[in-house]
Amino acid sequence: MSTSRIDELSESASAGRSFSLGELVRRRPETITFMLLVAICVIVAIINPAFLQPSTLIDIGRASVVMGLFALGVFIILAAGGIDVSFTAIAAFTMYSLTVLVLNHFPGMPMAVIMLVAIGGGALLGIINGLLVHHLNVPSLIVTIGTQYLFRGFLLSFIGTVWIMSLPPQMGAFGRMPLFQFESANGAIVTLPVYFLFLPLAAFVTWWILNRTLMGRAIFAVGGNANIASRLGYSLRTVHIFLFGYAGALAGLAGIIHVCANRQANPFDLVGTEINVIAAVVLGGARITGGTGTVLGTILGVLLIVVINSVLVMVGIPSTWQRLVVGSFILLAAAFFVTRQRKK
């Protein structure tokens, strides 16, 4: 959501104006996502109280990290009226090539340096996207479909196709490093990993960029109308480079966290997760046409998708049916969301 809309809501509230639920939903689209999330959690908790166990909630939080990092990158591009489907290819390229590099050439590389290299490598690939989008002057969807195949093709052709089952010790240790842990009622050790902290940190940085910097104003301006934003003095080239570079950096970070969490590097991994991520961002209140959305809504959208998937596993729905159920829910929720927006 743009700053002007937040200011408008604040001023109206301070003036004593009361809002109906419909008005609140229209002004804060992420309210829909929050209500859906709460409704699902309440229903599932009534049916199966085990859903509210700390171990289940921690599993949901752990499963949200990689998707959440991807979603923040997708959101910031959607806010500017673009779309990126190459982020999983950037993550796979970064995580696998960096793992190979550390294993074969720099086995003693500190984990902090590995993280920085992953972020820098992802940002570099993202900047390539930004430059292509700007100079080719074609929709970002077309460009990122092309670079998605380009990055994956280069990875599989020149770097490797073999699963790496034995990670460098520092990467394995990072994946197991606990933020806190406890023993559940059944005696199992439940751990919230330290890499979980990267999601709230990335969310805060994204919020700060969008709401407290000139770049944030430029992003929403470009999302509203790129031609008008250009005439107002915003550099479209700078905005495109920043957007895709930032999304690429988040993808690189998500990729290396994914490797450490799973304790293996698979060059074929993350294929097909693009739809879930984009759906989470749209269900969080961001419009494909750009100009709107919030970081909070994006995180709520991620939690909604993760909770749905977790619930399906808990109730024992076969994996062959899970995509059908998730796809149907996304269509129904998106239709409801779009209908409410049109009424505005």
FIBAKE-591307 format. One record per residue (C-alpha): residue in one letter; x, y, z. Coordinates in steps of 0.25 Angstrom, whole numbers. Last residue first. Layout:
BEGIN
<tinu><aa>A</aa><east>X</east><north>Y</north><up>Z</up></tinu>
...
END
This chain:
BEGIN
<tinu><aa>K</aa><east>-55</east><north>1</north><up>-19</up></tinu>
<tinu><aa>K</aa><east>-65</east><north>-10</north><up>-23</up></tinu>
<tinu><aa>R</aa><east>-54</east><north>-15</north><up>-33</up></tinu>
<tinu><aa>Q</aa><east>-45</east><north>-18</north><up>-21</up></tinu>
<tinu><aa>R</aa><east>-55</east><north>-26</north><up>-14</up></tinu>
<tinu><aa>T</aa><east>-58</east><north>-35</north><up>-26</up></tinu>
<tinu><aa>V</aa><east>-42</east><north>-36</north><up>-28</up></tinu>
<tinu><aa>F</aa><east>-41</east><north>-42</north><up>-14</up></tinu>
<tinu><aa>F</aa><east>-53</east><north>-51</north><up>-15</up></tinu>
<tinu><aa>A</aa><east>-47</east><north>-57</north><up>-29</up></tinu>
<tinu><aa>A</aa><east>-34</east><north>-58</north><up>-23</up></tinu>
<tinu><aa>A</aa><east>-39</east><north>-66</north><up>-11</up></tinu>
<tinu><aa>L</aa><east>-47</east><north>-75</north><up>-20</up></tinu>
<tinu><aa>L</aa><east>-35</east><north>-77</north><up>-30</up></tinu>
<tinu><aa>I</aa><east>-25</east><north>-79</north><up>-19</up></tinu>
<tinu><aa>F</aa><east>-34</east><north>-90</north><up>-12</up></tinu>
<tinu><aa>S</aa><east>-36</east><north>-97</north><up>-25</up></tinu>
<tinu><aa>G</aa><east>-21</east><north>-98</north><up>-27</up></tinu>
<tinu><aa>V</aa><east>-18</east><north>-102</north><up>-13</up></tinu>
<tinu><aa>V</aa><east>-28</east><north>-114</north><up>-14</up></tinu>
<tinu><aa>L</aa><east>-24</east><north>-118</north><up>-28</up></tinu>
<tinu><aa>R</aa><east>-9</east><north>-117</north><up>-24</up></tinu>
<tinu><aa>Q</aa><east>-12</east><north>-126</north><up>-11</up></tinu>
<tinu><aa>W</aa><east>-19</east><north>-137</north><up>-19</up></tinu>
<tinu><aa>T</aa><east>-7</east><north>-144</north><up>-24</up></tinu>
<tinu><aa>S</aa><east>0</east><north>-142</north><up>-11</up></tinu>
<tinu><aa>P</aa><east>-11</east><north>-150</north><up>-4</up></tinu>
<tinu><aa>I</aa><east>-19</east><north>-143</north><up>7</up></tinu>
<tinu><aa>G</aa><east>-15</east><north>-148</north><up>20</up></tinu>
<tinu><aa>V</aa><east>-22</east><north>-138</north><up>29</up></tinu>
<tinu><aa>M</aa><east>-9</east><north>-133</north><up>34</up></tinu>
<tinu><aa>V</aa><east>-2</east><north>-132</north><up>20</up></tinu>
<tinu><aa>L</aa><east>-14</east><north>-123</north><up>15</up></tinu>
<tinu><aa>V</aa><east>-13</east><north>-115</north><up>27</up></tinu>
<tinu><aa>S</aa><east>2</east><north>-112</north><up>25</up></tinu>
<tinu><aa>N</aa><east>-1</east><north>-108</north><up>10</up></tinu>
<tinu><aa>I</aa><east>-12</east><north>-98</north><up>15</up></tinu>
<tinu><aa>V</aa><east>-3</east><north>-93</north><up>26</up></tinu>
<tinu><aa>V</aa><east>8</east><north>-90</north><up>16</up></tinu>
<tinu><aa>I</aa><east>-1</east><north>-83</north><up>6</up></tinu>
<tinu><aa>L</aa><east>-7</east><north>-74</north><up>17</up></tinu>
<tinu><aa>L</aa><east>6</east><north>-71</north><up>23</up></tinu>
<tinu><aa>V</aa><east>12</east><north>-66</north><up>10</up></tinu>
<tinu><aa>G</aa><east>-1</east><north>-58</north><up>8</up></tinu>
<tinu><aa>L</aa><east>1</east><north>-52</north><up>22</up></tinu>
<tinu><aa>I</aa><east>16</east><north>-49</north><up>19</up></tinu>
<tinu><aa>T</aa><east>11</east><north>-42</north><up>6</up></tinu>
<tinu><aa>G</aa><east>0</east><north>-34</north><up>13</up></tinu>
<tinu><aa>L</aa><east>10</east><north>-29</north><up>24</up></tinu>
<tinu><aa>V</aa><east>20</east><north>-24</north><up>13</up></tinu>
<tinu><aa>T</aa><east>9</east><north>-16</north><up>7</up></tinu>
<tinu><aa>G</aa><east>2</east><north>-15</north><up>-7</up></tinu>
<tinu><aa>T</aa><east>-2</east><north>-5</north><up>-17</up></tinu>
<tinu><aa>G</aa><east>4</east><north>2</north><up>-30</up></tinu>
<tinu><aa>G</aa><east>5</east><north>-10</north><up>-39</up></tinu>
<tinu><aa>T</aa><east>-4</east><north>-16</north><up>-50</up></tinu>
<tinu><aa>I</aa><east>-2</east><north>-30</north><up>-43</up></tinu>
<tinu><aa>R</aa><east>-9</east><north>-25</north><up>-31</up></tinu>
<tinu><aa>A</aa><east>-3</east><north>-27</north><up>-17</up></tinu>
<tinu><aa>G</aa><east>-12</east><north>-30</north><up>-6</up></tinu>
<tinu><aa>G</aa><east>-6</east><north>-42</north><up>1</up></tinu>
<tinu><aa>L</aa><east>-14</east><north>-52</north><up>-8</up></tinu>
<tinu><aa>V</aa><east>-5</east><north>-46</north><up>-20</up></tinu>
<tinu><aa>V</aa><east>8</east><north>-49</north><up>-12</up></tinu>
<tinu><aa>A</aa><east>4</east><north>-63</north><up>-8</up></tinu>
<tinu><aa>A</aa><east>-1</east><north>-66</north><up>-22</up></tinu>
<tinu><aa>I</aa><east>13</east><north>-61</north><up>-27</up></tinu>
<tinu><aa>V</aa><east>20</east><north>-70</north><up>-17</up></tinu>
<tinu><aa>N</aa><east>11</east><north>-82</north><up>-20</up></tinu>
<tinu><aa>I</aa><east>13</east><north>-81</north><up>-35</up></tinu>
<tinu><aa>E</aa><east>28</east><north>-79</north><up>-35</up></tinu>
<tinu><aa>T</aa><east>29</east><north>-93</north><up>-27</up></tinu>
<tinu><aa>G</aa><east>30</east><north>-101</north><up>-40</up></tinu>
<tinu><aa>V</aa><east>45</east><north>-104</north><up>-40</up></tinu>
<tinu><aa>L</aa><east>51</east><north>-101</north><up>-26</up></tinu>
<tinu><aa>D</aa><east>61</east><north>-112</north><up>-28</up></tinu>
<tinu><aa>F</aa><east>68</east><north>-117</north><up>-41</up></tinu>
<tinu><aa>P</aa><east>82</east><north>-113</north><up>-37</up></tinu>
<tinu><aa>N</aa><east>80</east><north>-121</north><up>-23</up></tinu>
<tinu><aa>A</aa><east>89</east><north>-117</north><up>-12</up></tinu>
<tinu><aa>Q</aa><east>87</east><north>-124</north><up>1</up></tinu>
<tinu><aa>R</aa><east>86</east><north>-121</north><up>16</up></tinu>
<tinu><aa>N</aa><east>71</east><north>-118</north><up>14</up></tinu>
<tinu><aa>A</aa><east>73</east><north>-105</north><up>23</up></tinu>
<tinu><aa>C</aa><east>87</east><north>-102</north><up>18</up></tinu>
<tinu><aa>V</aa><east>82</east><north>-103</north><up>3</up></tinu>
<tinu><aa>H</aa><east>69</east><north>-95</north><up>5</up></tinu>
<tinu><aa>I</aa><east>77</east><north>-84</north><up>13</up></tinu>
<tinu><aa>I</aa><east>87</east><north>-83</north><up>1</up></tinu>
<tinu><aa>G</aa><east>75</east><north>-81</north><up>-9</up></tinu>
<tinu><aa>A</aa><east>67</east><north>-72</north><up>0</up></tinu>
<tinu><aa>L</aa><east>79</east><north>-62</north><up>1</up></tinu>
<tinu><aa>G</aa><east>81</east><north>-63</north><up>-14</up></tinu>
<tinu><aa>A</aa><east>66</east><north>-60</north><up>-17</up></tinu>
<tinu><aa>L</aa><east>67</east><north>-48</north><up>-7</up></tinu>
<tinu><aa>A</aa><east>79</east><north>-43</north><up>-15</up></tinu>
<tinu><aa>G</aa><east>71</east><north>-45</north><up>-28</up></tinu>
<tinu><aa>A</aa><east>59</east><north>-38</north><up>-23</up></tinu>
<tinu><aa>Y</aa><east>68</east><north>-26</north><up>-19</up></tinu>
<tinu><aa>G</aa><east>75</east><north>-26</north><up>-33</up></tinu>
<tinu><aa>F</aa><east>62</east><north>-27</north><up>-40</up></tinu>
<tinu><aa>L</aa><east>56</east><north>-15</north><up>-33</up></tinu>
<tinu><aa>F</aa><east>69</east><north>-7</north><up>-33</up></tinu>
<tinu><aa>I</aa><east>72</east><north>-9</north><up>-47</up></tinu>
<tinu><aa>H</aa><east>58</east><north>-6</north><up>-51</up></tinu>
<tinu><aa>V</aa><east>57</east><north>7</north><up>-42</up></tinu>
<tinu><aa>T</aa><east>71</east><north>12</north><up>-47</up></tinu>
<tinu><aa>R</aa><east>66</east><north>10</north><up>-62</up></tinu>
<tinu><aa>L</aa><east>53</east><north>16</north><up>-60</up></tinu>
<tinu><aa>S</aa><east>59</east><north>29</north><up>-54</up></tinu>
<tinu><aa>Y</aa><east>49</east><north>37</north><up>-47</up></tinu>
<tinu><aa>G</aa><east>48</east><north>52</north><up>-52</up></tinu>
<tinu><aa>L</aa><east>33</east><north>54</north><up>-51</up></tinu>
<tinu><aa>R</aa><east>32</east><north>51</north><up>-66</up></tinu>
<tinu><aa>S</aa><east>38</east><north>37</north><up>-64</up></tinu>
<tinu><aa>A</aa><east>27</east><north>35</north><up>-53</up></tinu>
<tinu><aa>I</aa><east>16</east><north>39</north><up>-62</up></tinu>
<tinu><aa>N</aa><east>21</east><north>29</north><up>-73</up></tinu>
<tinu><aa>A</aa><east>22</east><north>18</north><up>-62</up></tinu>
<tinu><aa>N</aa><east>8</east><north>20</north><up>-57</up></tinu>
<tinu><aa>G</aa><east>4</east><north>14</north><up>-44</up></tinu>
<tinu><aa>G</aa><east>15</east><north>4</north><up>-42</up></tinu>
<tinu><aa>V</aa><east>25</east><north>14</north><up>-46</up></tinu>
<tinu><aa>A</aa><east>20</east><north>23</north><up>-35</up></tinu>
<tinu><aa>F</aa><east>20</east><north>12</north><up>-25</up></tinu>
<tinu><aa>I</aa><east>35</east><north>9</north><up>-28</up></tinu>
<tinu><aa>A</aa><east>39</east><north>23</north><up>-29</up></tinu>
<tinu><aa>R</aa><east>33</east><north>26</north><up>-15</up></tinu>
<tinu><aa>G</aa><east>40</east><north>14</north><up>-10</up></tinu>
<tinu><aa>M</aa><east>53</east><north>19</north><up>-16</up></tinu>
<tinu><aa>L</aa><east>51</east><north>32</north><up>-9</up></tinu>
<tinu><aa>T</aa><east>52</east><north>25</north><up>4</up></tinu>
<tinu><aa>R</aa><east>44</east><north>22</north><up>17</up></tinu>
<tinu><aa>N</aa><east>32</east><north>14</north><up>12</up></tinu>
<tinu><aa>L</aa><east>36</east><north>5</north><up>1</up></tinu>
<tinu><aa>I</aa><east>51</east><north>3</north><up>6</up></tinu>
<tinu><aa>W</aa><east>47</east><north>2</north><up>21</up></tinu>
<tinu><aa>W</aa><east>37</east><north>-9</north><up>18</up></tinu>
<tinu><aa>T</aa><east>47</east><north>-17</north><up>10</up></tinu>
<tinu><aa>V</aa><east>57</east><north>-15</north><up>21</up></tinu>
<tinu><aa>F</aa><east>47</east><north>-20</north><up>31</up></tinu>
<tinu><aa>A</aa><east>43</east><north>-32</north><up>23</up></tinu>
<tinu><aa>A</aa><east>57</east><north>-36</north><up>21</up></tinu>
<tinu><aa>L</aa><east>60</east><north>-36</north><up>36</up></tinu>
<tinu><aa>P</aa><east>47</east><north>-43</north><up>39</up></tinu>
<tinu><aa>L</aa><east>51</east><north>-54</north><up>29</up></tinu>
<tinu><aa>F</aa><east>66</east><north>-54</north><up>32</up></tinu>
<tinu><aa>L</aa><east>62</east><north>-58</north><up>47</up></tinu>
<tinu><aa>F</aa><east>58</east><north>-72</north><up>42</up></tinu>
<tinu><aa>Y</aa><east>72</east><north>-75</north><up>39</up></tinu>
<tinu><aa>V</aa><east>74</east><north>-77</north><up>54</up></tinu>
<tinu><aa>P</aa><east>66</east><north>-90</north><up>54</up></tinu>
<tinu><aa>L</aa><east>54</east><north>-92</north><up>62</up></tinu>
<tinu><aa>T</aa><east>56</east><north>-106</north><up>68</up></tinu>
<tinu><aa>V</aa><east>47</east><north>-117</north><up>74</up></tinu>
<tinu><aa>I</aa><east>53</east><north>-128</north><up>81</up></tinu>
<tinu><aa>A</aa><east>44</east><north>-140</north><up>81</up></tinu>
<tinu><aa>G</aa><east>40</east><north>-146</north><up>95</up></tinu>
<tinu><aa>N</aa><east>25</east><north>-148</north><up>92</up></tinu>
<tinu><aa>A</aa><east>21</east><north>-135</north><up>100</up></tinu>
<tinu><aa>S</aa><east>31</east><north>-127</north><up>92</up></tinu>
<tinu><aa>E</aa><east>46</east><north>-124</north><up>96</up></tinu>
<tinu><aa>F</aa><east>51</east><north>-110</north><up>94</up></tinu>
<tinu><aa>Q</aa><east>59</east><north>-102</north><up>84</up></tinu>
<tinu><aa>F</aa><east>64</east><north>-88</north><up>82</up></tinu>
<tinu><aa>L</aa><east>71</east><north>-80</north><up>71</up></tinu>
<tinu><aa>P</aa><east>77</east><north>-93</north><up>67</up></tinu>
<tinu><aa>M</aa><east>88</east><north>-96</north><up>58</up></tinu>
<tinu><aa>R</aa><east>85</east><north>-108</north><up>49</up></tinu>
<tinu><aa>G</aa><east>85</east><north>-101</north><up>36</up></tinu>
<tinu><aa>F</aa><east>98</east><north>-93</north><up>40</up></tinu>
<tinu><aa>A</aa><east>105</east><north>-106</north><up>44</up></tinu>
<tinu><aa>G</aa><east>102</east><north>-112</north><up>30</up></tinu>
<tinu><aa>M</aa><east>108</east><north>-100</north><up>23</up></tinu>
<tinu><aa>Q</aa><east>120</east><north>-99</north><up>32</up></tinu>
<tinu><aa>P</aa><east>123</east><north>-114</north><up>30</up></tinu>
<tinu><aa>P</aa><east>123</east><north>-113</north><up>15</up></tinu>
<tinu><aa>L</aa><east>111</east><north>-121</north><up>9</up></tinu>
<tinu><aa>S</aa><east>110</east><north>-136</north><up>7</up></tinu>
<tinu><aa>M</aa><east>98</east><north>-140</north><up>-2</up></tinu>
<tinu><aa>I</aa><east>102</east><north>-132</north><up>-14</up></tinu>
<tinu><aa>W</aa><east>92</east><north>-136</north><up>-25</up></tinu>
<tinu><aa>V</aa><east>99</east><north>-137</north><up>-38</up></tinu>
<tinu><aa>T</aa><east>95</east><north>-128</north><up>-50</up></tinu>
<tinu><aa>G</aa><east>107</east><north>-119</north><up>-51</up></tinu>
<tinu><aa>I</aa><east>113</east><north>-106</north><up>-54</up></tinu>
<tinu><aa>F</aa><east>113</east><north>-104</north><up>-70</up></tinu>
<tinu><aa>S</aa><east>101</east><north>-110</north><up>-76</up></tinu>
<tinu><aa>L</aa><east>92</east><north>-111</north><up>-63</up></tinu>
<tinu><aa>L</aa><east>95</east><north>-97</north><up>-58</up></tinu>
<tinu><aa>F</aa><east>95</east><north>-91</north><up>-72</up></tinu>
<tinu><aa>G</aa><east>82</east><north>-96</north><up>-75</up></tinu>
<tinu><aa>R</aa><east>76</east><north>-92</north><up>-62</up></tinu>
<tinu><aa>F</aa><east>81</east><north>-78</north><up>-64</up></tinu>
<tinu><aa>L</aa><east>76</east><north>-77</north><up>-78</up></tinu>
<tinu><aa>Y</aa><east>63</east><north>-84</north><up>-76</up></tinu>
<tinu><aa>Q</aa><east>59</east><north>-74</north><up>-65</up></tinu>
<tinu><aa>T</aa><east>66</east><north>-63</north><up>-73</up></tinu>
<tinu><aa>G</aa><east>55</east><north>-65</north><up>-84</up></tinu>
<tinu><aa>I</aa><east>43</east><north>-66</north><up>-75</up></tinu>
<tinu><aa>T</aa><east>49</east><north>-53</north><up>-68</up></tinu>
<tinu><aa>V</aa><east>49</east><north>-45</north><up>-80</up></tinu>
<tinu><aa>I</aa><east>35</east><north>-49</north><up>-85</up></tinu>
<tinu><aa>L</aa><east>30</east><north>-46</north><up>-71</up></tinu>
<tinu><aa>S</aa><east>37</east><north>-33</north><up>-70</up></tinu>
<tinu><aa>P</aa><east>29</east><north>-27</north><up>-82</up></tinu>
<tinu><aa>V</aa><east>38</east><north>-22</north><up>-93</up></tinu>
<tinu><aa>N</aa><east>46</east><north>-9</north><up>-94</up></tinu>
<tinu><aa>L</aa><east>59</east><north>-17</north><up>-98</up></tinu>
<tinu><aa>H</aa><east>67</east><north>-7</north><up>-90</up></tinu>
<tinu><aa>H</aa><east>59</east><north>-6</north><up>-78</up></tinu>
<tinu><aa>V</aa><east>55</east><north>-21</north><up>-76</up></tinu>
<tinu><aa>L</aa><east>69</east><north>-26</north><up>-80</up></tinu>
<tinu><aa>L</aa><east>76</east><north>-17</north><up>-70</up></tinu>
<tinu><aa>G</aa><east>67</east><north>-21</north><up>-59</up></tinu>
<tinu><aa>N</aa><east>69</east><north>-36</north><up>-62</up></tinu>
<tinu><aa>I</aa><east>84</east><north>-35</north><up>-63</up></tinu>
<tinu><aa>I</aa><east>83</east><north>-27</north><up>-49</up></tinu>
<tinu><aa>G</aa><east>76</east><north>-39</north><up>-44</up></tinu>
<tinu><aa>L</aa><east>87</east><north>-48</north><up>-48</up></tinu>
<tinu><aa>L</aa><east>97</east><north>-39</north><up>-40</up></tinu>
<tinu><aa>A</aa><east>88</east><north>-38</north><up>-28</up></tinu>
<tinu><aa>G</aa><east>87</east><north>-53</north><up>-27</up></tinu>
<tinu><aa>G</aa><east>103</east><north>-54</north><up>-27</up></tinu>
<tinu><aa>G</aa><east>104</east><north>-43</north><up>-17</up></tinu>
<tinu><aa>I</aa><east>94</east><north>-49</north><up>-8</up></tinu>
<tinu><aa>A</aa><east>101</east><north>-63</north><up>-9</up></tinu>
<tinu><aa>V</aa><east>114</east><north>-57</north><up>-7</up></tinu>
<tinu><aa>L</aa><east>110</east><north>-50</north><up>5</up></tinu>
<tinu><aa>M</aa><east>104</east><north>-63</north><up>11</up></tinu>
<tinu><aa>I</aa><east>117</east><north>-70</north><up>8</up></tinu>
<tinu><aa>V</aa><east>125</east><north>-59</north><up>14</up></tinu>
<tinu><aa>A</aa><east>117</east><north>-61</north><up>27</up></tinu>
<tinu><aa>M</aa><east>118</east><north>-76</north><up>27</up></tinu>
<tinu><aa>P</aa><east>133</east><north>-75</north><up>27</up></tinu>
<tinu><aa>M</aa><east>141</east><north>-80</north><up>15</up></tinu>
<tinu><aa>G</aa><east>149</east><north>-92</north><up>19</up></tinu>
<tinu><aa>P</aa><east>146</east><north>-101</north><up>8</up></tinu>
<tinu><aa>F</aa><east>150</east><north>-91</north><up>-3</up></tinu>
<tinu><aa>H</aa><east>153</east><north>-98</north><up>-16</up></tinu>
<tinu><aa>N</aa><east>145</east><north>-111</north><up>-18</up></tinu>
<tinu><aa>L</aa><east>134</east><north>-111</north><up>-7</up></tinu>
<tinu><aa>V</aa><east>133</east><north>-96</north><up>-6</up></tinu>
<tinu><aa>L</aa><east>131</east><north>-94</north><up>-21</up></tinu>
<tinu><aa>V</aa><east>122</east><north>-106</north><up>-22</up></tinu>
<tinu><aa>T</aa><east>113</east><north>-100</north><up>-12</up></tinu>
<tinu><aa>L</aa><east>114</east><north>-86</north><up>-18</up></tinu>
<tinu><aa>S</aa><east>110</east><north>-92</north><up>-32</up></tinu>
<tinu><aa>Y</aa><east>98</east><north>-100</north><up>-25</up></tinu>
<tinu><aa>M</aa><east>92</east><north>-88</north><up>-17</up></tinu>
<tinu><aa>T</aa><east>94</east><north>-77</north><up>-27</up></tinu>
<tinu><aa>F</aa><east>88</east><north>-85</north><up>-39</up></tinu>
<tinu><aa>A</aa><east>77</east><north>-91</north><up>-31</up></tinu>
<tinu><aa>A</aa><east>73</east><north>-77</north><up>-25</up></tinu>
<tinu><aa>I</aa><east>74</east><north>-70</north><up>-39</up></tinu>
<tinu><aa>A</aa><east>66</east><north>-81</north><up>-45</up></tinu>
<tinu><aa>T</aa><east>55</east><north>-79</north><up>-34</up></tinu>
<tinu><aa>F</aa><east>55</east><north>-64</north><up>-36</up></tinu>
<tinu><aa>S</aa><east>53</east><north>-65</north><up>-51</up></tinu>
<tinu><aa>V</aa><east>38</east><north>-63</north><up>-51</up></tinu>
<tinu><aa>D</aa><east>38</east><north>-48</north><up>-49</up></tinu>
<tinu><aa>I</aa><east>26</east><north>-38</north><up>-50</up></tinu>
<tinu><aa>G</aa><east>26</east><north>-23</north><up>-53</up></tinu>
<tinu><aa>G</aa><east>16</east><north>-12</north><up>-49</up></tinu>
<tinu><aa>A</aa><east>25</east><north>-5</north><up>-39</up></tinu>
<tinu><aa>A</aa><east>18</east><north>-12</north><up>-27</up></tinu>
<tinu><aa>L</aa><east>19</east><north>-25</north><up>-34</up></tinu>
<tinu><aa>I</aa><east>35</east><north>-24</north><up>-34</up></tinu>
<tinu><aa>I</aa><east>35</east><north>-21</north><up>-19</up></tinu>
<tinu><aa>F</aa><east>25</east><north>-33</north><up>-17</up></tinu>
<tinu><aa>V</aa><east>33</east><north>-43</north><up>-24</up></tinu>
<tinu><aa>G</aa><east>45</east><north>-40</north><up>-16</up></tinu>
<tinu><aa>L</aa><east>37</east><north>-41</north><up>-3</up></tinu>
<tinu><aa>A</aa><east>31</east><north>-54</north><up>-8</up></tinu>
<tinu><aa>F</aa><east>44</east><north>-61</north><up>-10</up></tinu>
<tinu><aa>L</aa><east>49</east><north>-57</north><up>4</up></tinu>
<tinu><aa>G</aa><east>35</east><north>-62</north><up>9</up></tinu>
<tinu><aa>M</aa><east>36</east><north>-75</north><up>1</up></tinu>
<tinu><aa>V</aa><east>50</east><north>-78</north><up>7</up></tinu>
<tinu><aa>V</aa><east>46</east><north>-75</north><up>22</up></tinu>
<tinu><aa>S</aa><east>31</east><north>-80</north><up>22</up></tinu>
<tinu><aa>A</aa><east>34</east><north>-94</north><up>24</up></tinu>
<tinu><aa>R</aa><east>42</east><north>-91</north><up>37</up></tinu>
<tinu><aa>G</aa><east>30</east><north>-83</north><up>43</up></tinu>
<tinu><aa>I</aa><east>20</east><north>-94</north><up>39</up></tinu>
<tinu><aa>D</aa><east>29</east><north>-104</north><up>46</up></tinu>
<tinu><aa>I</aa><east>30</east><north>-95</north><up>58</up></tinu>
<tinu><aa>L</aa><east>15</east><north>-94</north><up>59</up></tinu>
<tinu><aa>T</aa><east>13</east><north>-109</north><up>58</up></tinu>
<tinu><aa>S</aa><east>24</east><north>-111</north><up>69</up></tinu>
<tinu><aa>P</aa><east>17</east><north>-101</north><up>78</up></tinu>
<tinu><aa>Q</aa><east>4</east><north>-109</north><up>78</up></tinu>
<tinu><aa>L</aa><east>-8</east><north>-101</north><up>71</up></tinu>
<tinu><aa>F</aa><east>-10</east><north>-112</north><up>61</up></tinu>
<tinu><aa>A</aa><east>-11</east><north>-123</north><up>71</up></tinu>
<tinu><aa>P</aa><east>-25</east><north>-117</north><up>74</up></tinu>
<tinu><aa>N</aa><east>-30</east><north>-125</north><up>62</up></tinu>
<tinu><aa>I</aa><east>-44</east><north>-121</north><up>57</up></tinu>
<tinu><aa>I</aa><east>-45</east><north>-109</north><up>66</up></tinu>
<tinu><aa>A</aa><east>-31</east><north>-105</north><up>63</up></tinu>
<tinu><aa>V</aa><east>-34</east><north>-107</north><up>48</up></tinu>
<tinu><aa>I</aa><east>-46</east><north>-98</north><up>48</up></tinu>
<tinu><aa>V</aa><east>-39</east><north>-87</north><up>56</up></tinu>
<tinu><aa>C</aa><east>-26</east><north>-87</north><up>47</up></tinu>
<tinu><aa>I</aa><east>-35</east><north>-87</north><up>34</up></tinu>
<tinu><aa>A</aa><east>-43</east><north>-75</north><up>39</up></tinu>
<tinu><aa>V</aa><east>-30</east><north>-67</north><up>44</up></tinu>
<tinu><aa>L</aa><east>-23</east><north>-69</north><up>31</up></tinu>
<tinu><aa>L</aa><east>-36</east><north>-65</north><up>23</up></tinu>
<tinu><aa>M</aa><east>-38</east><north>-53</north><up>32</up></tinu>
<tinu><aa>F</aa><east>-23</east><north>-49</north><up>30</up></tinu>
<tinu><aa>T</aa><east>-24</east><north>-50</north><up>15</up></tinu>
<tinu><aa>I</aa><east>-36</east><north>-42</north><up>14</up></tinu>
<tinu><aa>T</aa><east>-30</east><north>-31</north><up>23</up></tinu>
<tinu><aa>E</aa><east>-18</east><north>-31</north><up>13</up></tinu>
<tinu><aa>P</aa><east>-27</east><north>-22</north><up>4</up></tinu>
<tinu><aa>R</aa><east>-26</east><north>-10</north><up>14</up></tinu>
<tinu><aa>R</aa><east>-35</east><north>1</north><up>8</up></tinu>
<tinu><aa>R</aa><east>-45</east><north>-8</north><up>2</up></tinu>
<tinu><aa>V</aa><east>-45</east><north>-18</north><up>13</up></tinu>
<tinu><aa>L</aa><east>-47</east><north>-6</north><up>23</up></tinu>
<tinu><aa>E</aa><east>-58</east><north>-1</north><up>15</up></tinu>
<tinu><aa>G</aa><east>-65</east><north>-14</north><up>15</up></tinu>
<tinu><aa>L</aa><east>-63</east><north>-16</north><up>30</up></tinu>
<tinu><aa>S</aa><east>-70</east><north>-3</north><up>32</up></tinu>
<tinu><aa>F</aa><east>-61</east><north>9</north><up>36</up></tinu>
<tinu><aa>S</aa><east>-64</east><north>20</north><up>46</up></tinu>
<tinu><aa>R</aa><east>-59</east><north>34</north><up>44</up></tinu>
<tinu><aa>G</aa><east>-54</east><north>41</north><up>56</up></tinu>
<tinu><aa>A</aa><east>-45</east><north>51</north><up>49</up></tinu>
<tinu><aa>S</aa><east>-33</east><north>43</north><up>54</up></tinu>
<tinu><aa>A</aa><east>-38</east><north>31</north><up>46</up></tinu>
<tinu><aa>S</aa><east>-40</east><north>39</north><up>34</up></tinu>
<tinu><aa>E</aa><east>-26</east><north>44</north><up>35</up></tinu>
<tinu><aa>S</aa><east>-19</east><north>30</north><up>37</up></tinu>
<tinu><aa>L</aa><east>-27</east><north>24</north><up>25</up></tinu>
<tinu><aa>E</aa><east>-22</east><north>36</north><up>16</up></tinu>
<tinu><aa>D</aa><east>-8</east><north>35</north><up>21</up></tinu>
<tinu><aa>I</aa><east>-8</east><north>20</north><up>19</up></tinu>
<tinu><aa>R</aa><east>-13</east><north>22</north><up>5</up></tinu>
<tinu><aa>S</aa><east>-3</east><north>33</north><up>2</up></tinu>
<tinu><aa>T</aa><east>9</east><north>24</north><up>7</up></tinu>
<tinu><aa>S</aa><east>5</east><north>14</north><up>-4</up></tinu>
<tinu><aa>M</aa><east>0</east><north>0</north><up>0</up></tinu>
END
